Amino acid sequence: MGMNYFHQLLCRSSRWERHSATSIVPWALRGLDLGDRALEVGPGYGANVRTLRERVPALTGLEIDPALAARLRERRADQLRVLEGDGAAMPLPDNEFSAVVCFTMLHHVPSPARQDDLFAEAHRVLRPGGVFAGSDGLDRLSFRLIHLGDTCVPVPPDTLADRLTRVGFTDIDIETGASMFRFRARRP
């Protein structure tokens, strides 16, 4: 799965779900309309499902970990369609979604090349005019300590605009906060 035991406990806690619902997702999506069909890449334990459903009528989650995908189906099937698969090779048709989102998961993608594949796939499954948005942590000592033993490949925010442009995104906006950054991009 790419997460150590401590990280797993944190990400499945009600405390994390509250933090994500009240801080991370609202900050990352402030002022954005997700349209009618959104895809969350890497929903993990489902911390963002409730708050995303308040913003979009139809939600799909694409989860690479089979156990987490099964857990999401058991606990959240009434709130989202859950698919098992890799965000860098999405088992989805072109132009299906009005929005693709991901929160605090890009650093778990095992290489910059695979991250770029995920960006290209997000572009592919978006409809023209659709938005790709989310957040991730900044590469700091505290961030690295939480991720000891994890797959941890931080995304440098200062390289992200060029990487998103290369796969075809426009209207790219990246904002850095105290410990995280958010990004938004549009498929033309």
C-alpha positions as CSV (number, residue, x, y, z in Angstrom):
1,M,0.0,0.0,0.0
2,G,2.9,2.4,0.5
3,M,1.9,3.5,4.0
4,N,3.5,2.6,7.4
5,Y,1.3,1.4,10.3
6,F,1.2,4.9,12.0
7,H,0.2,6.5,8.8
8,Q,-2.5,4.0,8.2
9,L,-3.9,4.7,11.8
10,L,-3.8,8.4,11.1
11,C,-5.5,8.2,7.7
12,R,-8.4,6.1,9.0
13,S,-9.1,8.1,12.1
14,S,-12.1,10.3,12.6
15,R,-9.7,13.1,13.5
16,W,-8.1,13.0,10.0
17,E,-11.6,12.8,8.4
18,R,-12.6,16.0,10.3
19,H,-9.4,17.8,9.4
20,S,-9.7,16.9,5.8
21,A,-13.4,17.8,5.6
22,T,-13.0,21.1,7.4
23,S,-9.5,22.2,6.2
24,I,-7.9,20.4,3.3
25,V,-10.8,19.9,0.9
26,P,-12.4,23.3,1.4
27,W,-9.0,25.0,0.9
28,A,-8.1,23.0,-2.1
29,L,-11.5,23.4,-3.8
30,R,-12.4,26.9,-2.7
31,G,-14.3,28.6,-5.5
32,L,-14.4,25.6,-7.8
33,D,-17.4,24.0,-9.3
34,L,-16.9,20.2,-9.7
35,G,-19.7,19.8,-12.1
36,D,-21.9,16.7,-12.2
37,R,-19.4,13.8,-12.1
38,A,-16.2,13.7,-10.1
39,L,-13.5,11.1,-9.7
40,E,-11.3,11.0,-6.6
41,V,-8.0,9.3,-7.3
42,G,-6.7,7.5,-4.2
43,P,-9.6,7.9,-1.8
44,G,-7.9,5.5,0.7
45,Y,-10.0,5.1,3.8
46,G,-12.7,7.5,2.4
47,A,-12.0,10.6,4.5
48,N,-13.2,13.0,1.8
49,V,-16.3,11.1,0.6
50,R,-18.9,13.0,2.6
51,T,-17.5,16.4,1.9
52,L,-17.1,15.7,-1.8
53,R,-20.7,14.4,-2.1
54,E,-21.8,17.8,-0.8
55,R,-20.2,19.3,-3.8
56,V,-21.0,16.8,-6.6
57,P,-24.0,14.6,-7.3
58,A,-22.1,11.6,-8.6
59,L,-18.7,10.5,-7.2
60,T,-16.4,7.7,-8.2
61,G,-13.3,6.6,-6.2
62,L,-10.4,4.9,-7.9
63,E,-8.3,3.1,-5.3
64,I,-5.2,1.0,-6.1
65,D,-5.2,-1.0,-2.8
66,P,-7.6,-3.9,-3.1
67,A,-8.3,-4.0,0.7
68,L,-9.1,-0.3,0.8
69,A,-11.3,-0.6,-2.3
70,A,-13.2,-3.4,-0.6
71,R,-13.5,-1.4,2.7
72,L,-14.8,1.6,0.8
73,R,-17.4,-0.6,-1.0
74,E,-18.5,-2.0,2.3
75,R,-18.8,1.3,4.2
76,R,-19.5,3.9,1.5
77,A,-21.2,2.1,-1.4
78,D,-24.3,4.4,-1.0
79,Q,-22.1,7.5,-1.5
80,L,-19.7,6.6,-4.3
81,R,-18.9,4.1,-7.0
82,V,-15.7,2.4,-6.1
83,L,-13.3,1.1,-8.7
84,E,-10.0,-0.8,-8.1
85,G,-7.2,0.5,-10.2
86,D,-4.1,2.5,-10.7
87,G,-4.4,6.3,-11.2
88,A,-1.4,6.1,-13.6
89,A,-3.4,3.6,-15.8
90,M,-7.1,4.4,-15.2
91,P,-9.6,1.7,-16.2
92,L,-12.0,4.4,-17.4
93,P,-13.1,5.8,-20.7
94,D,-12.1,9.1,-22.1
95,N,-14.0,12.3,-21.3
96,E,-16.1,10.7,-18.5
97,F,-15.7,13.3,-15.6
98,S,-16.3,16.9,-15.0
99,A,-13.7,16.9,-12.3
100,V,-10.8,14.8,-11.1
101,V,-9.5,15.4,-7.6
102,C,-6.8,13.9,-5.3
103,F,-5.9,14.9,-1.8
104,T,-2.6,14.1,0.0
105,M,-1.9,11.1,-2.1
106,L,0.4,12.2,-4.9
107,H,3.5,11.6,-2.8
108,H,2.5,7.9,-2.5
109,V,2.9,7.5,-6.3
110,P,6.3,5.7,-6.5
111,S,8.1,7.9,-9.1
112,P,7.9,11.3,-10.8
113,A,7.3,9.4,-14.1
114,R,4.3,7.6,-12.6
115,Q,3.0,10.9,-11.2
116,D,3.2,12.3,-14.7
117,D,1.3,9.3,-16.0
118,L,-1.4,10.0,-13.4
119,F,-1.6,13.6,-14.6
120,A,-2.0,12.5,-18.2
121,E,-4.7,10.0,-17.2
122,A,-6.5,12.7,-15.3
123,H,-6.4,14.8,-18.4
124,R,-7.7,11.9,-20.5
125,V,-10.7,11.1,-18.4
126,L,-11.8,14.7,-18.0
127,R,-14.3,16.2,-20.3
128,P,-13.2,19.4,-22.2
129,G,-13.5,22.2,-19.7
130,G,-13.1,19.8,-16.7
131,V,-11.0,20.6,-13.7
132,F,-8.2,18.7,-12.1
133,A,-7.6,19.8,-8.5
134,G,-6.2,18.7,-5.2
135,S,-3.5,19.0,-2.6
136,D,-0.4,17.4,-1.3
137,G,2.1,17.9,1.5
138,L,5.3,20.0,1.3
139,D,8.6,18.1,1.6
140,R,9.6,19.0,5.1
141,L,11.3,17.1,8.0
142,S,7.9,16.5,9.8
143,F,6.4,15.3,6.5
144,R,9.3,12.8,6.0
145,L,9.1,11.6,9.6
146,I,5.4,10.7,9.2
147,H,6.3,8.8,6.1
148,L,9.2,6.7,7.4
149,G,8.9,3.3,5.7
150,D,6.3,4.6,3.3
151,T,6.4,5.2,-0.4
152,C,7.2,8.9,-0.3
153,V,8.0,10.8,-3.5
154,P,7.1,14.4,-2.7
155,V,5.9,16.6,-5.6
156,P,7.8,19.9,-5.7
157,P,5.2,22.5,-6.3
158,D,7.6,24.7,-8.3
159,T,7.8,21.9,-10.9
160,L,4.1,21.1,-11.1
161,A,2.9,23.7,-13.5
162,D,5.4,22.6,-16.1
163,R,4.5,19.0,-15.6
164,L,0.7,19.7,-15.9
165,T,1.3,21.9,-19.0
166,R,3.2,19.0,-20.7
167,V,0.2,16.7,-20.5
168,G,-2.2,19.4,-21.9
169,F,-3.6,21.3,-18.9
170,T,-4.2,25.0,-19.0
171,D,-5.3,27.7,-16.4
172,I,-2.9,26.2,-13.8
173,D,-2.9,27.7,-10.4
174,I,-0.7,26.5,-7.5
175,E,-0.9,27.9,-4.0
176,T,1.5,27.0,-1.2
177,G,0.3,27.0,2.4
178,A,2.2,26.3,5.7
179,S,2.5,22.6,5.2
180,M,0.7,21.8,2.0
181,F,0.1,23.1,-1.5
182,R,-3.1,23.0,-3.6
183,F,-3.3,22.9,-7.4
184,R,-6.0,23.5,-10.0
185,A,-5.8,23.0,-13.7
186,R,-8.3,22.9,-16.6
187,R,-8.6,20.6,-19.6
188,P,-9.1,22.9,-22.6
